[in-house]
Amino acid sequence: MKRLLRALAVWGCGEDTHVYSGRAYIEKRDCLGTTSSMEVVEGDPADTNCAPKCFVQRTTPDGGRVVYVSTMCPPTPFGFDTDGTDPRCPAALAAFARNDTCLADGGSTAPLPRDAGAD
């Protein structure tokens, strides 16, 4: 709700804004959701050809921290940590690299082999 109010406030002031989008990382399934909005940011629409970057939402109403991967260029959204230090970032970026999208049936489009982590 705060995002919507902030977006409406910025829109009402006549400043340029655009939706910053990314793909949420679903840790339990080690795959990504489809592209969705993360935040409305000020400025001209961003290019979508930047290197994939991990974004960790600083707070959510339930106290969780959602991880996103995005290739949108700056300006980046407010309210996200972008330093890549969250331990879920490497797995989220790996899921992005293999274009692994979570499916409604509980599977994904490019899962890791079950023994990928075995020695």
DSSP file (Angstrom, degrees, kcal/mol; ACC not computed):
  #  RESIDUE AA STRUCTURE BP1 BP2  ACC     N-H-->O    O-->H-N    N-H-->O    O-->H-N    TCO  KAPPA ALPHA  PHI   PSI    X-CA   Y-CA   Z-CA
    1    1 A M     >        0   0    0      0, 0.0     4,-2.5     0, 0.0     5,-0.2   0.000 360.0 360.0 360.0 -39.0    0.0    0.0    0.0
    2    2 A K  H  >  +     0   0    0      1,-0.2     4,-2.7     2,-0.2     5,-0.2   0.902 360.0  52.9 -60.4 -39.9    2.9    2.4    0.8
    3    3 A R  H  > S+     0   0    0      1,-0.2     4,-2.7     2,-0.2    -1,-0.2   0.919 109.1  48.7 -60.9 -43.7    4.3    1.8   -2.7
    4    4 A L  H  > S+     0   0    0      2,-0.2     4,-2.6     1,-0.2    -2,-0.2   0.924 112.5  47.5 -63.6 -45.0    1.0    2.7   -4.3
    5    5 A L  H  X S+     0   0    0     -4,-2.5     4,-2.3     2,-0.2    -1,-0.2   0.906 113.2  48.3 -63.3 -41.1    0.6    5.9   -2.2
    6    6 A R  H  X S+     0   0    0     -4,-2.7     4,-2.5     2,-0.2    -2,-0.2   0.911 112.0  49.7 -64.8 -41.7    4.2    6.9   -3.0
    7    7 A A  H  X S+     0   0    0     -4,-2.7     4,-2.8     1,-0.2    -2,-0.2   0.910 111.9  47.9 -63.4 -42.6    3.6    6.3   -6.7
    8    8 A L  H  X S+     0   0    0     -4,-2.6     4,-2.6     2,-0.2    -1,-0.2   0.886 111.0  51.5 -66.0 -37.9    0.4    8.3   -6.6
    9    9 A A  H  X S+     0   0    0     -4,-2.3     4,-1.0     2,-0.2    -2,-0.2   0.924 113.6  43.4 -64.3 -43.9    2.2   11.1   -4.8
   10   10 A V  H ><>S+     0   0    0     -4,-2.5     5,-1.4     2,-0.2     3,-0.6   0.917 114.1  50.8 -67.0 -43.1    5.0   11.2   -7.3
   11   11 A W  H ><5S+     0   0    0     -4,-2.8     3,-1.5     1,-0.2    -2,-0.2   0.901 106.8  55.0 -61.0 -41.3    2.6   10.9  -10.2
   12   12 A G  H 3<5S+     0   0    0     -4,-2.6    -1,-0.2     1,-0.3    -2,-0.2   0.766 103.2  56.2 -64.6 -25.2    0.5   13.8   -8.9
   13   13 A C  T <<5S-     0   0    0     -4,-1.0    -1,-0.3    -3,-0.6    -2,-0.2   0.521 113.1-118.3 -85.3  -5.5    3.6   16.0   -8.8
   14   14 A G  T < 5 +     0   0    0     -3,-1.5     2,-0.2    -4,-0.4    -3,-0.2   0.594  62.7 145.3  82.7  10.4    4.2   15.4  -12.5
   15   15 A E      < -     0   0    0     -5,-1.4    -1,-0.3     1,-0.1     2,-0.2  -0.534  56.9-102.0 -81.2 149.9    7.6   13.8  -12.1
   16   16 A D        +     0   0    0     -2,-0.2    27,-3.0    26,-0.0     2,-0.3  -0.512  50.1 169.4 -70.3 134.2    8.6   11.0  -14.5
   17   17 A T  E     -A   42   0A   0     25,-0.3     2,-0.3    -2,-0.2    25,-0.2  -0.928  13.3-175.1-138.3 163.5    8.3    7.6  -13.0
   18   18 A H  E     -A   41   0A   0     23,-2.2    23,-2.8    -2,-0.3     2,-0.5  -0.982  33.7 -97.7-153.8 161.7    8.5    4.0  -14.2
   19   19 A V  E     -A   40   0A   0     -2,-0.3     2,-0.6    21,-0.2    21,-0.2  -0.695  29.1-149.0 -83.2 128.8    8.0    0.5  -12.8
   20   20 A Y  E     -A   39   0A   0     19,-3.4    18,-3.3    -2,-0.5    19,-1.4  -0.886  25.4-167.9 -95.9 123.4   11.2   -1.2  -11.8
   21   21 A S  E     +A   37   0A   0     -2,-0.6    51,-0.4    16,-0.3     2,-0.3  -0.756  18.5 150.9-118.7 160.0   10.7   -4.9  -12.4
   22   22 A G  E     -A   36   0A   0     14,-2.4    14,-2.8    -2,-0.3     2,-0.5  -0.921  43.5 -91.7-163.8-174.6   12.4   -8.1  -11.5
   23   23 A R  E     -AB  35  69A   0     46,-2.5    46,-1.8    -2,-0.3     2,-0.2  -0.971  36.0-129.2-119.1 122.9   11.9  -11.8  -10.8
   24   24 A A  E     - B   0  68A   0     10,-0.5     9,-2.9    -2,-0.5     2,-0.5  -0.463  20.2-128.2 -71.0 137.7   11.3  -13.0   -7.2
   25   25 A Y  E     -A   32   0A   0     42,-3.2     2,-0.9     7,-0.2    42,-0.5  -0.773  11.6-153.4 -88.1 126.0   13.5  -15.9   -6.1
   26   26 A I  E >>> -A   31   0A   0      5,-3.3     4,-1.3    -2,-0.5     5,-1.2  -0.834  10.8-169.7-100.8  96.0   11.5  -18.8   -4.5
   27   27 A E  T 345S+     0   0    0     -2,-0.9     3,-0.5     1,-0.3    -1,-0.2   0.865  79.3  56.9 -59.4 -43.6   14.1  -20.3   -2.2
   28   28 A K  T 345S+     0   0    0      1,-0.2    -1,-0.3     2,-0.1    -2,-0.0   0.796 120.1  32.0 -59.8 -27.9   12.2  -23.5   -1.3
   29   29 A R  T <45S-     0   0    0     -3,-1.1    -1,-0.2     2,-0.2    -2,-0.2   0.488 100.8-131.7-108.7  -6.3   12.0  -24.4   -5.0
   30   30 A D  T  <5S+     0   0    0     -4,-1.3     2,-0.3    -3,-0.5    82,-0.2   0.904  71.7  99.1  53.6  47.6   15.3  -22.8   -6.2
   31   31 A C  E   < -A   26   0A   0     -5,-1.2    -5,-3.3    80,-0.1     2,-0.3  -0.913  69.3-106.9-149.6 175.4   13.6  -21.0   -9.1
   32   32 A L  E     -Ac  25 101A   0     68,-2.8    70,-3.0    -2,-0.3    -7,-0.2  -0.815  20.8-126.9-112.7 148.5   12.3  -17.6  -10.0
   33   33 A G  E     -     0   0A   0     -9,-2.9     3,-0.1    -2,-0.3    -1,-0.1  -0.245  46.2 -81.8 -74.3 175.0    8.8  -16.3  -10.5
   34   34 A T  E     -     0   0A   0      1,-0.2   -10,-0.5   -11,-0.1    -1,-0.2  -0.319  66.6 -69.1 -73.5 165.9    7.8  -14.5  -13.6
   35   35 A T  E     +A   23   0A   0    -12,-0.2     2,-0.3    -3,-0.1   -12,-0.2  -0.320  66.4 164.1 -60.1 132.8    8.7  -10.8  -14.1
   36   36 A S  E     -A   22   0A   0    -14,-2.8   -14,-2.4    -3,-0.1     2,-0.2  -0.919  41.9 -81.4-144.0 168.3    6.8   -8.6  -11.7
   37   37 A S  E     +A   21   0A   0     -2,-0.3   -16,-0.3   -16,-0.2     3,-0.1  -0.519  33.8 178.2 -75.5 140.4    6.9   -5.0  -10.4
   38   38 A M  E     -     0   0A   0    -18,-3.3     2,-0.3     1,-0.5   -17,-0.2   0.740  64.2 -27.5-104.2 -40.3    9.3   -4.4   -7.5
   39   39 A E  E     -A   20   0A   0    -19,-1.4   -19,-3.4     2,-0.0     2,-0.6  -0.975  55.4-108.5-169.4 157.3    8.8   -0.6   -7.1
   40   40 A V  E     -A   19   0A   0     -2,-0.3     2,-0.3   -21,-0.2   -21,-0.2  -0.914  43.5-169.9 -96.9 125.9    7.9    2.6   -8.8
   41   41 A V  E     -A   18   0A   0    -23,-2.8   -23,-2.2    -2,-0.6     2,-0.2  -0.839  21.9-110.8-119.3 155.1   11.0    4.7   -9.2
   42   42 A E  E    S+A   17   0A   0     -2,-0.3   -25,-0.3   -25,-0.2     2,-0.1  -0.501  73.3  49.7 -78.8 150.6   11.6    8.3  -10.3
   43   43 A G  S    S-     0   0    0    -27,-3.0     3,-0.1    -2,-0.2    -2,-0.1  -0.429  93.8 -39.1 114.2 173.6   13.3    9.0  -13.5
   44   44 A D  S    S-     0   0    0      1,-0.2   -26,-0.1    -2,-0.1    -3,-0.0  -0.292  82.0 -74.0 -66.9 155.8   13.1    8.1  -17.2
   45   45 A P        -     0   0    0      0, 0.0    -1,-0.2     0, 0.0     2,-0.2  -0.245  58.1-119.9 -52.5 136.3   12.3    4.4  -18.0
   46   46 A A        -     0   0    0    -27,-0.2     2,-0.1    -3,-0.1   -27,-0.0  -0.467  18.8-110.0 -82.5 149.8   15.4    2.3  -17.3
   47   47 A D        -     0   0    0     27,-0.3    26,-3.1    -2,-0.2     3,-0.2  -0.446  19.7-147.7 -68.3 150.8   17.2    0.2  -19.9
   48   48 A T  S    S+     0   0    0     24,-0.3    24,-0.1     1,-0.2    -1,-0.1   0.089  76.8  86.8-110.5  22.6   16.8   -3.5  -19.3
   49   49 A N        +     0   0    0      2,-0.0    23,-0.2     3,-0.0    -1,-0.2   0.037  57.5 116.4-112.6  26.6   20.2   -4.6  -20.6
   50   50 A C  S    S-     0   0    0     21,-2.4     3,-0.1    -3,-0.2    23,-0.1  -0.474  77.8 -80.9 -87.1 166.1   22.3   -4.3  -17.5
   51   51 A A        -     0   0    0     -2,-0.1    -1,-0.1     1,-0.1    19,-0.1  -0.338  59.6 -89.9 -62.6 145.0   24.0   -7.2  -15.8
   52   52 A P        -     0   0    0      0, 0.0     2,-0.4     0, 0.0    19,-0.2  -0.318  51.1-169.4 -57.9 137.6   21.7   -9.3  -13.5
   53   53 A K  E     -D   70   0A   0     17,-2.1    17,-1.9    -3,-0.1     2,-0.5  -0.978  20.7-123.9-134.5 145.0   21.8   -7.9  -10.0
   54   54 A C  E     -D   69   0A   0     -2,-0.4     2,-0.4    15,-0.2    30,-0.3  -0.759  24.9-170.2 -90.6 129.4   20.4   -9.3   -6.7
   55   55 A F  E     -D   68   0A   0     13,-2.8    13,-3.2    -2,-0.5     2,-0.5  -0.978   4.3-163.5-119.8 130.8   18.0   -7.1   -4.8
   56   56 A V  E     -DE  67  81A   0     25,-2.4    25,-3.2    -2,-0.4    11,-0.2  -0.964  22.9-126.4-118.6 118.8   16.9   -7.9   -1.3
   57   57 A Q  E     - E   0  80A   0      9,-3.2    23,-0.2    -2,-0.5     3,-0.1  -0.410  14.5-143.1 -63.0 131.2   13.8   -6.2    0.0
   58   58 A R  S    S-     0   0    0     21,-2.7     2,-0.3     1,-0.2    -1,-0.1   0.907  75.0  -1.3 -67.5 -42.4   14.7   -4.5    3.3
   59   59 A T        -     0   0    0     20,-0.4    -1,-0.2     7,-0.0     6,-0.1  -0.997  56.8-170.2-147.9 150.2   11.4   -5.2    5.0
   60   60 A T    >   -     0   0    0      4,-0.4     3,-2.1    -2,-0.3     5,-0.0  -0.910  43.2-103.0-130.5 162.2    8.0   -6.7    4.3
   61   61 A P  T 3  S+     0   0    0      0, 0.0    -1,-0.0     0, 0.0     0, 0.0   0.823 123.3  47.8 -56.0 -31.7    4.8   -6.6    6.4
   62   62 A D  T 3  S-     0   0    0      2,-0.1     3,-0.1     1,-0.0    -3,-0.0   0.389 120.2-107.4 -91.6   5.5    5.4  -10.2    7.6
   63   63 A G  S <  S+     0   0    0     -3,-2.1     2,-0.0     1,-0.3    -1,-0.0   0.394  79.0 127.0  87.9  -3.8    9.0   -9.5    8.5
   64   64 A G        -     0   0    0     -5,-0.1     2,-0.4     1,-0.0    -4,-0.4  -0.254  55.5-134.0 -79.6 172.3   10.4  -11.5    5.5
   65   65 A R        -     0   0    0     -6,-0.1     2,-0.2    -3,-0.1    -7,-0.1  -0.921  17.1-148.9-131.9 106.1   12.9  -10.2    3.0
   66   66 A V        -     0   0    0     -2,-0.4    -9,-3.2   -10,-0.1     2,-0.4  -0.534   8.4-144.5 -77.7 137.9   12.1  -11.0   -0.6
   67   67 A V  E     - D   0  56A   0    -42,-0.5   -42,-3.2   -11,-0.2     2,-0.3  -0.880  20.3-178.1-103.3 133.6   15.0  -11.6   -3.1
   68   68 A Y  E     -BD  24  55A   0    -13,-3.2   -13,-2.8    -2,-0.4     2,-0.4  -0.898  18.5-148.6-124.9 156.2   14.7  -10.4   -6.7
   69   69 A V  E     +BD  23  54A   0    -46,-1.8   -46,-2.5    -2,-0.3     2,-0.3  -0.997  25.7 171.7-121.8 133.0   16.9  -10.6   -9.7
   70   70 A S  E     - D   0  53A   0    -17,-1.9   -17,-2.1    -2,-0.4   -48,-0.1  -0.986  34.2-162.4-141.0 150.2   16.7   -7.8  -12.2
   71   71 A T        +     0   0    0     -2,-0.3   -21,-2.4   -19,-0.2     2,-0.2   0.176  55.6 123.6-111.6  13.1   18.5   -6.6  -15.3
   72   72 A M        -     0   0    0    -51,-0.4   -24,-0.3   -23,-0.2    -2,-0.1  -0.513  59.8-126.8 -74.3 144.2   17.1   -3.1  -15.3
   73   73 A C        -     0   0    0    -26,-3.1   -27,-0.1    -2,-0.2    -1,-0.1  -0.427  46.2 -41.1 -85.4 163.8   19.6   -0.3  -15.1
   74   74 A P  S    S+     0   0    0      0, 0.0   -27,-0.3     0, 0.0    -1,-0.2  -0.178  91.9  81.5 -59.7 156.7   19.7    2.5  -12.5
   75   75 A P  S    S-     0   0    0      0, 0.0   -29,-0.1     0, 0.0   -34,-0.1   0.297  76.0-157.0 -77.4 142.3   18.1    4.3  -11.0
   76   76 A T        -     0   0    0     -2,-0.1     2,-0.1     1,-0.1    -3,-0.0  -0.500  22.8 -90.0 -90.2 160.1   17.4    1.4   -8.7
   77   77 A P    >   -     0   0    0      0, 0.0     3,-0.6     0, 0.0     2,-0.2  -0.359  36.8-117.8 -71.9 148.3   14.4    1.2   -6.3
   78   78 A F  T 3  S+     0   0    0      1,-0.2     3,-0.1    -2,-0.1     0, 0.0  -0.534  94.0  43.2 -76.5 147.6   14.5    2.5   -2.8
   79   79 A G  T 3  S+     0   0    0      1,-0.3   -21,-2.7    -2,-0.2   -20,-0.4   0.620  89.7 103.8  93.3  13.8   14.1    0.0    0.0
   80   80 A F  E <   -E   57   0A   0     -3,-0.6     2,-0.4   -23,-0.2    -1,-0.3  -0.984  65.1-133.0-129.3 139.7   16.3   -2.8   -1.4
   81   81 A D  E     +E   56   0A   0    -25,-3.2   -25,-2.4    -2,-0.4     3,-0.1  -0.775  24.0 177.2 -85.0 133.2   19.8   -3.9   -0.4
   82   82 A T        +     0   0    0     -2,-0.4   -28,-0.2   -27,-0.2    -1,-0.1   0.158  49.2 103.0-123.2  16.6   21.9   -4.3   -3.5
   83   83 A D  S    S-     0   0    0    -27,-0.1    -1,-0.1     1,-0.1   -28,-0.1   0.583  80.8-130.9 -81.1  -7.7   25.3   -5.3   -2.0
   84   84 A G  S    S+     0   0    0    -30,-0.3     5,-0.1    -3,-0.1   -29,-0.1   0.602  72.1 120.6  74.4  11.1   24.9   -9.0   -2.9
   85   85 A T        +     0   0    0      4,-0.1    -1,-0.1     3,-0.0    -3,-0.0   0.605  36.0 109.7 -87.0 -10.6   25.8  -10.2    0.6
   86   86 A D  S >  S-     0   0    0      1,-0.2     3,-1.9   -32,-0.1   -32,-0.0  -0.460  75.4-129.4 -63.2 134.0   22.5  -12.0    1.3
   87   87 A P  T 3  S+     0   0    0      0, 0.0     4,-0.4     0, 0.0    -1,-0.2   0.669 105.4  60.2 -63.0 -15.1   23.3  -15.7    1.2
   88   88 A R  T 3> S+     0   0    0      1,-0.2     4,-2.4     2,-0.1     5,-0.2   0.636  83.1  83.8 -84.2 -14.2   20.4  -16.3   -1.2
   89   89 A C  H <> S+     0   0    0     -3,-1.9     4,-2.9     1,-0.2     5,-0.3   0.911  86.0  51.3 -59.5 -47.6   21.9  -14.1   -3.9
   90   90 A P  H  > S+     0   0    0      0, 0.0     4,-2.0     0, 0.0    -1,-0.2   0.919 114.0  44.8 -57.6 -42.4   24.2  -16.6   -5.5
   91   91 A A  H  > S+     0   0    0     -4,-0.4     4,-2.4     2,-0.2    -2,-0.2   0.893 113.4  50.5 -68.4 -38.8   21.4  -19.2   -5.8
   92   92 A A  H  X S+     0   0    0     -4,-2.4     4,-2.0     2,-0.2    -1,-0.2   0.925 112.4  46.4 -64.1 -44.2   19.0  -16.5   -7.1
   93   93 A L  H  X S+     0   0    0     -4,-2.9     4,-2.4     2,-0.2    -1,-0.2   0.858 111.7  52.0 -66.9 -34.9   21.5  -15.4   -9.7
   94   94 A A  H  X S+     0   0    0     -4,-2.0     4,-1.8    -5,-0.3    -2,-0.2   0.906 108.7  50.2 -67.1 -41.3   22.3  -19.0  -10.7
   95   95 A A  H  <>S+     0   0    0     -4,-2.4     5,-2.7     1,-0.2    -2,-0.2   0.885 111.7  49.2 -62.7 -38.1   18.5  -19.7  -11.2
   96   96 A F  H ><5S+     0   0    0     -4,-2.0     3,-1.5     3,-0.2    -2,-0.2   0.918 107.4  54.5 -65.3 -43.4   18.4  -16.5  -13.4
   97   97 A A  H 3<5S+     0   0    0     -4,-2.4    -2,-0.2     1,-0.3    -1,-0.2   0.842 112.8  42.1 -61.7 -34.3   21.4  -17.7  -15.4
   98   98 A R  T 3<5S-     0   0    0     -4,-1.8    -1,-0.3    -5,-0.1    -2,-0.2   0.383 110.7-124.3 -93.3   5.8   19.7  -21.0  -16.2
   99   99 A N  T < 5 +     0   0    0     -3,-1.5     2,-0.9     1,-0.2    -3,-0.2   0.904  43.8 176.8  54.3  47.8   16.4  -19.2  -16.8
  100  100 A D      < -     0   0    0     -5,-2.7   -68,-2.8    10,-0.1     2,-0.4  -0.744   6.6-173.2 -90.2 104.0   14.7  -21.4  -14.3
  101  101 A T  B     -c   32   0A   0     -2,-0.9     8,-1.7   -70,-0.2   -68,-0.2  -0.838  25.8-118.7-100.5 131.3   11.0  -20.3  -13.9
  102  102 A C  B     -F  108   0B   0    -70,-3.0     2,-0.3    -2,-0.4     6,-0.3  -0.447  30.0-145.8 -66.2 137.4    8.8  -21.8  -11.2
  103  103 A L    >   -     0   0    0      4,-3.0     3,-1.7    -2,-0.1    -1,-0.0  -0.732  20.3-117.6-105.6 156.2    5.8  -23.6  -12.6
  104  104 A A  T 3  S+     0   0    0     -2,-0.3    -1,-0.1     1,-0.3    -2,-0.0   0.766 111.1  63.7 -62.6 -26.7    2.3  -23.8  -11.1
  105  105 A D  T 3  S-     0   0    0      1,-0.1    -1,-0.3     0, 0.0     3,-0.1   0.433 123.5 -99.2 -80.6   2.8    2.6  -27.6  -10.8
  106  106 A G  S <  S+     0   0    0     -3,-1.7    -2,-0.1     1,-0.3    -1,-0.1   0.287  94.6  97.0  98.2  -9.9    5.5  -27.3   -8.3
  107  107 A G        -     0   0    0     -5,-0.1    -4,-3.0     4,-0.0    -1,-0.3  -0.115  62.1-134.3 -92.9-164.3    8.2  -27.9  -10.9
  108  108 A S  B     -F  102   0B   0     -6,-0.3    -6,-0.2    -3,-0.1    -8,-0.1  -0.952  20.7-112.6-149.8 168.6   10.4  -25.5  -12.8
  109  109 A T  S    S+     0   0    0     -8,-1.7    -9,-0.1    -2,-0.3    -7,-0.1   0.721 109.1  15.7 -80.1 -21.5   11.6  -25.0  -16.3
  110  110 A A  S    S+     0   0    0     -9,-0.1    -1,-0.2   -15,-0.0   -10,-0.1  -0.354  79.7 179.9-149.3  61.9   15.3  -25.7  -15.7
  111  111 A P        -     0   0    0      0, 0.0   -81,-0.1     0, 0.0     3,-0.1  -0.256  34.0-107.7 -68.0 153.0   15.9  -27.4  -12.3
  112  112 A L        -     0   0    0    -82,-0.2    -2,-0.0     1,-0.1     2,-0.0  -0.503  45.5 -95.5 -69.5 147.3   19.3  -28.4  -11.1
  113  113 A P    >   -     0   0    0      0, 0.0     3,-2.1     0, 0.0     4,-0.2  -0.383  35.2-116.6 -60.9 146.5   19.9  -32.2  -11.2
  114  114 A R  T 3  S+     0   0    0      1,-0.3     3,-0.4     2,-0.1    -2,-0.1   0.800 115.0  45.4 -58.0 -31.3   19.2  -33.7   -7.8
  115  115 A D  T >  S+     0   0    0      1,-0.2     3,-1.2     2,-0.1    -1,-0.3   0.196  77.7 111.7 -98.3  16.4   22.8  -34.8   -7.4
  116  116 A A  T <  S+     0   0    0     -3,-2.1    -1,-0.2     1,-0.3    -2,-0.1   0.805  83.0  42.7 -61.2 -29.7   24.3  -31.4   -8.5
  117  117 A G  T 3  S+     0   0    0     -3,-0.4    -1,-0.3    -4,-0.2     2,-0.1   0.491  92.4 107.3 -94.7  -3.3   25.6  -30.7   -5.0
  118  118 A A    <         0   0    0     -3,-1.2    -3,-0.0     1,-0.1     0, 0.0  -0.434 360.0 360.0 -77.3 148.6   26.9  -34.2   -4.3
  119  119 A D              0   0    0     -2,-0.1    -1,-0.1     0, 0.0    -3,-0.0   0.442 360.0 360.0 -85.3 360.0   30.6  -34.9   -4.2
